[in-house]
């Protein structure tokens, strides 16, 4: 199981469509975390519960679009992230 991918390898593995991130979710849309893109941010996100295989749902955005409110798992944990941090969470 891959924990994180570097930017250059993501585009090679993605094929014709770029990988989606948590930042790309629409309101109330759900995705499953596949990996974390930035190795430096990975530890912080892992400590907050963003582990591969975990489901994530966008429950809201601030009026100007930053930060995002994500719900991890089955309604058990709500997390607020900056758009730049959410862009590091790649989805299946």
N, CA, C and O atoms as a DFTB+ gen file, in Angstrom:
368 C
 N C O
     1  1       0.848      -1.170       0.000
     2  2       0.000       0.000       0.000
     3  2       0.897       1.238       0.000
     4  3       1.838       1.324       0.788
     5  1       0.611       2.176      -0.867
     6  2       1.396       3.388      -0.981
     7  2       0.847       4.452      -0.055
     8  3      -0.356       4.709      -0.026
     9  1       1.740       5.066       0.701
    10  2       1.322       6.112       1.624
    11  2       1.279       7.465       0.949
    12  3       0.308       8.204       1.113
    13  1       2.310       7.808       0.193
    14  2       2.317       9.074      -0.514
    15  2       3.024       8.924      -1.845
    16  3       3.818       8.006      -2.051
    17  1       2.718       9.848      -2.744
    18  2       3.337       9.855      -4.072
    19  2       3.891      11.254      -4.320
    20  3       3.329      12.257      -3.880
    21  1       4.991      11.288      -5.026
    22  2       5.563      12.578      -5.405
    23  2       4.865      13.076      -6.664
    24  3       4.301      12.284      -7.418
    25  1       4.901      14.369      -6.888
    26  2       4.180      14.993      -8.001
    27  2       4.549      14.391      -9.344
    28  3       3.671      14.144     -10.171
    29  1       5.837      14.150      -9.579
    30  2       6.236      13.648     -10.888
    31  2       5.708      12.246     -11.167
    32  3       5.412      11.927     -12.318
    33  1       5.583      11.396     -10.140
    34  2       5.094      10.041     -10.367
    35  2       3.574       9.983     -10.463
    36  3       3.033       9.064     -11.077
    37  1       2.879      10.944      -9.870
    38  2       1.421      10.951      -9.923
    39  2       0.952      11.126     -11.357
    40  3       0.041      10.424     -11.796
    41  1       1.559      12.050     -12.095
    42  2       1.128      12.275     -13.467
    43  2       1.430      11.070     -14.348
    44  3       0.686      10.795     -15.290
    45  1       2.505      10.350     -14.060
    46  2       2.841       9.171     -14.854
    47  2       1.864       8.029     -14.590
    48  3       1.532       7.269     -15.500
    49  1       1.405       7.908     -13.344
    50  2       0.495       6.822     -12.987
    51  2      -0.959       7.152     -13.311
    52  3      -1.783       6.251     -13.464
    53  1      -1.266       8.410     -13.412
    54  2      -2.659       8.824     -13.555
    55  2      -3.232       8.536     -14.932
    56  3      -4.441       8.353     -15.068
    57  1      -2.394       8.493     -15.948
    58  2      -2.895       8.277     -17.293
    59  2      -3.488       9.551     -17.846
    60  3      -2.969      10.634     -17.576
    61  1      -4.568       9.453     -18.619
    62  2      -5.126      10.634     -19.269
    63  2      -5.816      11.609     -18.317
    64  3      -5.844      12.809     -18.591
    65  1      -6.369      11.130     -17.218
    66  2      -7.065      12.028     -16.293
    67  2      -6.198      12.260     -15.064
    68  3      -5.644      11.310     -14.511
    69  1      -6.072      13.511     -14.628
    70  2      -5.280      13.791     -13.434
    71  2      -5.992      13.251     -12.193
    72  3      -7.220      13.154     -12.182
    73  1      -5.247      12.902     -11.158
    74  2      -5.889      12.388      -9.943
    75  2      -6.698      13.490      -9.261
    76  3      -6.332      14.664      -9.319
    77  1      -7.776      13.111      -8.627
    78  2      -8.610      14.066      -7.896
    79  2      -8.063      14.228      -6.493
    80  3      -7.495      13.297      -5.921
    81  1      -8.238      15.408      -5.950
    82  2      -7.841      15.653      -4.569
    83  2      -9.083      16.003      -3.753
    84  3     -10.165      16.196      -4.307
    85  1      -8.919      16.082      -2.448
    86  2     -10.042      16.443      -1.585
    87  2     -10.529      17.853      -1.897
    88  3     -11.686      18.184      -1.638
    89  1      -9.657      18.678      -2.449
    90  2     -10.024      20.031      -2.844
    91  2     -11.011      20.032      -4.012
    92  3     -11.758      20.996      -4.179
    93  1     -11.028      18.971      -4.822
    94  2     -11.898      18.882      -5.996
    95  2     -13.306      18.386      -5.685
    96  3     -14.165      18.391      -6.567
    97  1     -13.558      17.960      -4.457
    98  2     -14.883      17.447      -4.101
    99  2     -15.919      18.564      -4.139
   100  3     -15.622      19.719      -3.837
   101  1     -17.135      18.196      -4.514
   102  2     -18.268      19.122      -4.441
   103  2     -18.948      18.925      -3.094
   104  3     -18.685      17.942      -2.401
   105  1     -19.802      19.838      -2.728
   106  2     -20.495      19.773      -1.448
   107  2     -21.241      18.451      -1.304
   108  3     -21.999      18.071      -2.197
   109  1     -21.037      17.753      -0.203
   110  2     -21.626      16.453       0.143
   111  2     -21.160      15.309      -0.753
   112  3     -21.756      14.232      -0.713
   113  1     -20.134      15.500      -1.547
   114  2     -19.565      14.414      -2.356
   115  2     -18.564      13.641      -1.504
   116  3     -17.868      14.220      -0.670
   117  1     -18.497      12.334      -1.721
   118  2     -17.629      11.463      -0.940
   119  2     -16.559      10.844      -1.824
   120  3     -16.794      10.560      -2.999
   121  1     -15.374      10.636      -1.244
   122  2     -14.285       9.960      -1.932
   123  2     -13.508       9.118      -0.935
   124  3     -13.713       9.225       0.274
   125  1     -12.625       8.289      -1.444
   126  2     -11.786       7.443      -0.603
   127  2     -10.333       7.859      -0.800
   128  3      -9.867       7.993      -1.932
   129  1      -9.629       8.061       0.292
   130  2      -8.240       8.493       0.220
   131  2      -7.392       7.366      -0.341
   132  3      -7.428       6.239       0.153
   133  1      -6.622       7.686      -1.390
   134  2      -5.728       6.686      -1.971
   135  2      -4.307       6.887      -1.475
   136  3      -3.628       5.919      -1.130
   137  1      -3.850       8.129      -1.435
   138  2      -2.490       8.417      -0.976
   139  2      -2.360       9.905      -0.686
   140  3      -3.263      10.695      -0.963
   141  1      -1.222      10.263      -0.126
   142  2      -0.931      11.654       0.198
   143  2       0.217      12.107      -0.681
   144  3       1.203      11.388      -0.838
   145  1       0.096      13.296      -1.256
   146  2       1.033      13.739      -2.268
   147  2       2.339      14.293      -1.701
   148  3       3.408      13.927      -2.188
   149  1       2.293      15.145      -0.709
   150  2       3.479      15.819      -0.188
   151  2       4.042      15.063       1.018
   152  3       3.348      14.928       2.026
   153  1       5.271      14.572       0.941
   154  2       5.838      13.812       2.061
   155  2       5.931      14.625       3.351
   156  3       5.767      14.071       4.438
   157  1       6.192      15.931       3.246
   158  2       6.299      16.763       4.445
   159  2       4.941      16.968       5.109
   160  3       4.852      17.031       6.335
   161  1       3.893      17.071       4.312
   162  2       2.542      17.270       4.836
   163  2       1.918      15.933       5.260
   164  3       0.962      15.915       6.036
   165  1       2.454      14.817       4.754
   166  2       1.863      13.500       5.006
   167  2       1.763      13.183       6.490
   168  3       0.727      12.691       6.938
   169  1       2.804      13.448       7.260
   170  2       2.778      13.130       8.691
   171  2       1.684      13.911       9.407
   172  3       0.963      13.359      10.238
   173  1       1.560      15.190       9.087
   174  2       0.520      16.026       9.702
   175  2      -0.874      15.502       9.368
   176  3      -1.735      15.409      10.243
   177  1      -1.091      15.159       8.091
   178  2      -2.401      14.650       7.674
   179  2      -2.693      13.281       8.269
   180  3      -3.832      12.998       8.639
   181  1      -1.678      12.427       8.367
   182  2      -1.869      11.113       8.984
   183  2      -2.268      11.248      10.450
   184  3      -3.138      10.521      10.930
   185  1      -1.630      12.179      11.157
   186  2      -1.964      12.398      12.568
   187  2      -3.391      12.904      12.737
   188  3      -4.008      12.692      13.781
   189  1      -3.917      13.571      11.714
   190  2      -5.290      14.089      11.767
   191  2      -6.310      13.059      11.286
   192  3      -7.506      13.351      11.260
   193  1      -5.866      11.861      10.905
   194  2      -6.792      10.803      10.521
   195  2      -6.952      10.581       9.040
   196  3      -7.777       9.766       8.628
   197  1      -6.187      11.283       8.222
   198  2      -6.274      11.124       6.762
   199  2      -5.381       9.967       6.328
   200  3      -4.284      10.181       5.813
   201  1      -5.850       8.760       6.535
   202  2      -5.079       7.573       6.184
   203  2      -5.652       6.940       4.916
   204  3      -6.858       7.022       4.685
   205  1      -4.817       6.313       4.096
   206  2      -5.327       5.651       2.888
   207  2      -6.418       4.639       3.230
   208  3      -6.296       3.870       4.183
   209  1      -7.485       4.654       2.434
   210  2      -8.627       3.769       2.650
   211  2      -9.764       4.437       3.410
   212  3     -10.887       3.931       3.407
   213  1      -9.497       5.552       4.055
   214  2     -10.516       6.279       4.819
   215  2     -11.425       7.049       3.857
   216  3     -10.951       7.636       2.884
   217  1     -12.722       7.044       4.133
   218  2     -13.640       7.835       3.315
   219  2     -13.636       9.272       3.817
   220  3     -13.456       9.531       5.007
   221  1     -13.838      10.199       2.890
   222  2     -13.853      11.617       3.216
   223  2     -15.007      12.272       2.458
   224  3     -15.248      11.965       1.290
   225  1     -15.721      13.181       3.138
   226  2     -16.857      13.879       2.532
   227  2     -16.697      15.372       2.771
   228  3     -16.384      15.795       3.883
   229  1     -16.910      16.167       1.734
   230  2     -16.859      17.616       1.877
   231  2     -18.193      18.092       2.441
   232  3     -19.229      17.967       1.788
   233  1     -18.166      18.633       3.650
   234  2     -19.413      19.063       4.270
   235  2     -19.611      20.567       4.203
   236  3     -20.703      21.054       4.495
   237  1     -18.572      21.319       3.824
   238  2     -18.761      22.758       3.701
   239  2     -17.488      23.479       3.297
   240  3     -16.380      22.954       3.414
   241  1     -17.686      24.704       2.816
   242  2     -16.589      25.604       2.469
   243  2     -16.867      26.952       3.107
   244  3     -18.023      27.341       3.276
   245  1     -15.817      27.656       3.456
   246  2     -15.969      29.013       3.971
   247  2     -16.467      29.911       2.834
   248  3     -16.324      29.545       1.667
   249  1     -17.039      31.062       3.138
   250  2     -17.594      31.939       2.095
   251  2     -16.608      32.290       0.975
   252  3     -17.024      32.413      -0.177
   253  1     -15.344      32.450       1.272
   254  2     -14.358      32.767       0.246
   255  2     -13.647      31.522      -0.289
   256  3     -12.693      31.636      -1.059
   257  1     -14.109      30.328       0.116
   258  2     -13.579      29.075      -0.408
   259  2     -12.462      28.442       0.403
   260  3     -12.060      27.318       0.103
   261  1     -11.954      29.113       1.406
   262  2     -10.854      28.575       2.207
   263  2     -11.117      28.927       3.658
   264  3     -11.252      30.114       3.954
   265  1     -11.199      27.990       4.579
   266  2     -10.875      26.568       4.541
   267  2     -12.057      25.683       4.138
   268  3     -13.162      26.160       3.882
   269  1     -11.782      24.386       4.093
   270  2     -12.790      23.366       3.788
   271  2     -13.131      22.604       5.065
   272  3     -12.296      22.488       5.961
   273  1     -14.359      22.085       5.150
   274  2     -14.751      21.211       6.238
   275  2     -14.931      19.811       5.687
   276  3     -15.808      19.572       4.857
   277  1     -14.106      18.892       6.145
   278  2     -14.169      17.497       5.690
   279  2     -14.629      16.613       6.829
   280  3     -14.243      16.820       7.980
   281  1     -15.451      15.631       6.515
   282  2     -15.877      14.627       7.491
   283  2     -15.174      13.336       7.122
   284  3     -15.314      12.836       6.006
   285  1     -14.414      12.797       8.070
   286  2     -13.675      11.552       7.852
   287  2     -14.455      10.385       8.425
   288  3     -15.035      10.487       9.506
   289  1     -14.470       9.282       7.704
   290  2     -15.154       8.085       8.172
   291  2     -16.655       8.235       8.146
   292  3     -17.204       9.009       7.363
   293  1     -17.307       7.492       9.003
   294  2     -18.776       7.499       9.072
   295  2     -19.242       8.531      10.086
   296  3     -19.678       8.191      11.186
   297  1     -19.140       9.817       9.692
   298  2     -19.612      10.930      10.524
   299  2     -18.943      10.977      11.895
   300  3     -19.529      11.501      12.842
   301  1     -17.724      10.439      12.022
   302  2     -17.135      10.409      13.352
   303  2     -16.130      11.515      13.618
   304  3     -15.798      11.769      14.776
   305  1     -15.632      12.183      12.579
   306  2     -14.581      13.171      12.798
   307  2     -14.681      14.269      11.749
   308  3     -14.647      13.987      10.551
   309  1     -14.802      15.515      12.187
   310  2     -14.848      16.651      11.273
   311  2     -13.517      17.378      11.334
   312  3     -12.978      17.626      12.412
   313  1     -13.000      17.713      10.172
   314  2     -11.679      18.300      10.058
   315  2     -11.755      19.536       9.182
   316  3     -12.401      19.518       8.135
   317  1     -11.101      20.606       9.601
   318  2     -11.043      21.823       8.810
   319  2      -9.628      21.968       8.266
   320  3      -8.661      21.978       9.028
   321  1      -9.510      22.080       6.939
   322  2      -8.209      22.170       6.278
   323  2      -8.166      23.338       5.316
   324  3      -9.185      23.719       4.740
   325  1      -6.985      23.902       5.144
   326  2      -6.778      24.892       4.096
   327  2      -6.867      24.194       2.748
   328  3      -6.672      22.982       2.655
   329  1      -7.161      24.959       1.708
   330  2      -7.255      24.405       0.355
   331  2      -5.914      23.787      -0.054
   332  3      -5.884      22.728      -0.680
   333  1      -4.815      24.444       0.296
   334  2      -3.490      23.920      -0.061
   335  2      -3.198      22.595       0.638
   336  3      -2.511      21.745       0.072
   337  1      -3.701      22.405       1.844
   338  2      -3.514      21.139       2.553
   339  2      -4.407      20.054       1.961
   340  3      -3.976      18.912       1.802
   341  1      -5.650      20.407       1.635
   342  2      -6.583      19.442       1.069
   343  2      -6.132      18.970      -0.317
   344  3      -6.466      17.860      -0.732
   345  1      -5.385      19.797      -1.025
   346  2      -4.896      19.415      -2.356
   347  2      -3.874      18.283      -2.271
   348  3      -3.598      17.637      -3.283
   349  1      -3.313      18.029      -1.110
   350  2      -2.346      16.943      -0.931
   351  2      -3.007      15.595      -0.690
   352  3      -2.328      14.569      -0.704
   353  1      -4.315      15.576      -0.469
   354  2      -5.043      14.327      -0.242
   355  2      -5.594      13.845      -1.576
   356  3      -6.546      14.423      -2.101
   357  1      -5.008      12.800      -2.122
   358  2      -5.452      12.265      -3.416
   359  2      -6.503      11.194      -3.191
   360  3      -6.407      10.399      -2.256
   361  1      -7.507      11.181      -4.057
   362  2      -8.655      10.279      -3.913
   363  2      -8.683       9.236      -5.021
   364  3      -8.144       9.444      -6.108
   365  1      -9.323       8.111      -4.719
   366  2      -9.529       7.064      -5.733
   367  2     -10.674       7.452      -6.618
   368  3     -11.020       6.713      -7.539
